[in-house]
Amino acid sequence: MRADARRRLAAHPPADLLLPTALGNALRAGELSAGERYGLTTLTSWPRIYLQVSDRMAEVLRSTRDALDTAVNLCWSFLLLTGAGCAALHDEPSAWWLCGAGLVLAALAYKGAVTAAQAYSGLMHVVYDLHRFDLLDALHHPLPSDRTSEEAMFSELSDQLAGIRRQGTPYDHAAARGRTRRHGPSADDRDGPPRP
């Protein structure tokens, strides 16, 4: 029971940042904790780290996001149909069950949207677990040597991405040129060896 309670609490943002809906809270939980565990601000770093993920991870993210969008659209559609049904059937008490069925379907679609949002937030955490150093590599920053320097470097990087100028973040261009490419060959590699 304790483990289940911890899991449920982890899926919610802090009490002072709670939103009025379960869907909003599921999305906010990912926005506020995925990168913050490493010192990165999720909202500013997500568009950049997303471009570093593997094709397989990108496909999983797209699929989960599509499921979320579909569930939300279904929920709104069922609510609109229920509203239209109530207006059309207000003088037909024998058909009011259709309005009730519409509400039940909207509730089920909303529950599906919350579940998909929780899955998407979980995948955001996985992206930062696996690809945070790929982000440093893409931005030509040296890799940190330990956990303390990692948090300091990611904190500085978050400030830079938010437009706050800070001094002292080094670049590592020489090391970046010597690293093995992870995301496929470059255009020069595809064309064959360089011409004399």
HUWOBEL-V19151 format. One record per residue. N is the residue number from 1. RES is the residue in one small letter. PHI is phi in degrees with one decimal (* if undefined). OMEGA is omega in degrees with one decimal (none if undefined). D_LAST is the distance of its C-alpha to the last C-alpha in Angstrom with 2 decimals. Layout:
{{N RES PHI OMEGA D_LAST} {N RES PHI OMEGA D_LAST}}
This chain:
{{1 m * 179.1 69.19} {2 r -64.2 179.7 67.64} {3 a -62.4 178.2 64.17} {4 d -65.1 178.3 64.65} {5 a -64.4 178.3 65.92} {6 r -63.1 179.1 62.91} {7 r -62.7 -179.7 60.56} {8 r -67.7 178.9 62.41} {9 l -67.3 179.3 62.44} {10 a -66.3 -179.4 58.69} {11 a -84.8 178.8 58.20} {12 h -119.6 175.4 59.97} {13 p -72.4 177.1 58.99} {14 p -56.9 -173.2 61.20} {15 a -58.2 -177.6 64.74} {16 d -76.8 180.0 64.26} {17 l -117.0 -179.7 61.31} {18 l -64.7 175.1 62.90} {19 l -104.2 -176.1 62.74} {20 p -73.5 -177.7 65.62} {21 t -121.5 178.3 63.93} {22 a -65.8 179.3 62.63} {23 l -65.0 178.1 59.48} {24 g -60.7 179.9 58.71} {25 n -67.2 178.8 59.35} {26 a -64.4 179.0 57.08} {27 l -71.1 -179.0 54.16} {28 r -65.2 179.4 54.96} {29 a -59.1 176.8 55.06} {30 g -71.0 -178.7 51.36} {31 e -63.9 -173.7 50.51} {32 l -98.3 -175.0 52.33} {33 s -131.6 -174.4 51.41} {34 a -60.7 -179.7 48.08} {35 g -92.1 -176.1 45.91} {36 e -62.2 178.6 48.78} {37 r -62.5 -179.2 49.20} {38 y -112.2 -179.6 46.00} {39 g 96.5 178.5 46.55} {40 l -91.8 172.6 44.58} {41 t -83.8 -171.5 46.39} {42 t -60.7 -173.4 46.01} {43 l -63.4 179.6 46.45} {44 t -87.1 -176.2 43.67} {45 s -92.5 -175.7 41.18} {46 w -57.8 -179.1 41.72} {47 p -60.4 -178.4 39.54} {48 r -84.6 -178.9 36.59} {49 i -73.0 178.7 37.17} {50 y -59.8 -179.3 37.80} {51 l -73.5 -179.5 34.17} {52 q -95.5 -174.3 33.19} {53 v -74.4 178.5 35.38} {54 s -69.7 179.3 34.28} {55 d -60.2 -179.3 34.71} {56 r -64.4 178.5 37.81} {57 m -66.6 177.9 39.41} {58 a -61.6 178.7 38.67} {59 e -65.3 178.0 40.42} {60 v -64.6 178.7 43.42} {61 l -62.7 179.2 43.65} {62 r -62.5 -179.2 43.56} {63 s -63.3 179.5 46.16} {64 t -66.9 178.5 48.47} {65 r -66.2 176.6 48.12} {66 d -63.2 178.1 48.93} {67 a -63.2 177.8 52.00} {68 l -63.1 -179.8 53.08} {69 d -61.3 -179.8 52.74} {70 t -63.7 -179.4 54.56} {71 a -64.1 178.9 57.41} {72 v -64.7 179.1 57.87} {73 n -63.3 177.0 57.91} {74 l -63.5 179.4 60.43} {75 c -59.3 178.7 62.60} {76 w -63.1 -179.5 62.76} {77 s -62.5 179.3 63.39} {78 f -65.5 177.8 66.28} {79 l -65.6 178.5 67.75} {80 l -64.8 177.6 67.64} {81 l -64.6 178.2 69.19} {82 t -64.9 178.1 71.87} {83 g -62.8 178.7 72.67} {84 a -65.9 178.2 72.91} {85 g -65.2 178.0 75.01} {86 c -62.8 179.1 77.40} {87 a -67.8 -176.5 77.89} {88 a -77.8 -173.3 78.42} {89 l -109.9 -176.5 80.63} {90 h -62.3 180.0 82.73} {91 d -105.1 178.1 85.85} {92 e -123.8 -176.4 85.04} {93 p -56.6 -178.9 85.80} {94 s -70.2 -178.5 85.38} {95 a -106.1 -178.3 81.66} {96 w -64.9 178.7 80.84} {97 w -61.6 177.1 79.34} {98 l -64.0 178.3 76.30} {99 c -67.0 176.9 75.70} {100 g -62.6 178.2 76.07} {101 a -64.0 177.3 73.61} {102 g -62.6 178.2 71.10} {103 l -65.6 178.3 71.48} {104 v -62.9 179.4 71.01} {105 l -65.1 177.2 67.81} {106 a -64.5 178.6 66.53} {107 a -64.8 177.9 67.33} {108 l -65.4 178.1 65.49} {109 a -65.2 178.8 62.41} {110 y -66.2 176.8 62.58} {111 k -60.3 175.7 62.83} {112 g -63.2 178.1 59.74} {113 a -65.1 178.5 57.90} {114 v -63.5 178.7 58.90} {115 t -62.7 178.4 57.74} {116 a -65.5 178.4 54.36} {117 a -65.8 177.0 54.04} {118 q -65.2 177.4 54.81} {119 a -65.1 179.8 52.18} {120 y -65.1 177.5 49.59} {121 s -62.3 176.9 50.58} {122 g -62.7 178.1 50.20} {123 l -67.4 175.2 46.69} {124 m -60.5 177.3 45.83} {125 h -61.4 -179.8 46.92} {126 v -63.7 179.3 44.71} {127 v -58.8 179.6 41.64} {128 y -69.4 177.0 42.26} {129 d -61.0 -171.7 43.01} {130 l -94.4 -168.5 39.71} {131 h -122.8 -178.6 37.21} {132 r -65.4 179.0 38.34} {133 f -77.8 173.0 35.67} {134 d -64.2 177.0 32.98} {135 l -64.7 177.0 34.20} {136 l -61.7 179.3 33.68} {137 d -60.9 -179.0 30.18} {138 a -65.4 180.0 29.34} {139 l -91.9 177.6 30.87} {140 h 61.7 173.2 29.04} {141 h -104.0 178.3 32.32} {142 p -68.5 178.3 32.86} {143 l -75.0 179.2 34.98} {144 p -70.1 -177.2 38.62} {145 s -91.7 -179.8 40.09} {146 d -152.7 -175.5 43.50} {147 r -63.6 -179.2 45.71} {148 t -65.4 179.3 47.04} {149 s -68.6 176.3 43.68} {150 e -63.1 179.8 42.56} {151 e -62.9 179.4 45.50} {152 a -64.4 -179.2 44.99} {153 m -65.5 -179.3 41.29} {154 f -68.8 175.9 42.04} {155 s -65.3 176.7 44.98} {156 e -63.7 179.5 42.86} {157 l -62.8 177.9 40.25} {158 s -60.7 177.5 43.10} {159 d -63.6 178.7 44.34} {160 q -62.9 -179.4 40.97} {161 l -65.5 178.2 40.68} {162 a -85.9 178.2 44.22} {163 g 92.3 178.0 43.36} {164 i -93.2 -177.5 45.10} {165 r -81.1 174.1 43.22} {166 r -133.6 -179.4 43.30} {167 q -89.2 166.5 41.73} {168 g 101.2 178.0 40.04} {169 t -82.7 -174.4 37.80} {170 p -78.7 172.7 34.63} {171 y -106.2 -175.8 31.08} {172 d -134.6 -175.1 28.76} {173 h -68.1 -177.3 25.21} {174 a -63.6 179.6 23.68} {175 a -66.4 -178.7 25.45} {176 a -66.1 179.0 24.55} {177 r -67.4 -177.1 20.78} {178 g -88.5 -177.4 21.47} {179 r -73.6 175.1 23.93} {180 t -73.5 178.1 23.54} {181 r -72.9 -177.2 23.54} {182 r -98.0 -169.5 26.93} {183 h -109.3 175.4 26.86} {184 g 100.4 -177.3 24.15} {185 p -73.7 176.5 20.36} {186 s -80.7 179.3 18.60} {187 a -62.5 179.1 17.06} {188 d -64.3 179.4 13.50} {189 d -64.8 -178.7 14.97} {190 r -69.4 -178.5 16.64} {191 d -79.5 -178.1 13.66} {192 g 99.0 -178.4 12.14} {193 p -66.2 -179.4 9.26} {194 p -64.2 -179.8 6.54} {195 r -81.5 179.0 3.84} {196 p -69.9 none 0.00}}
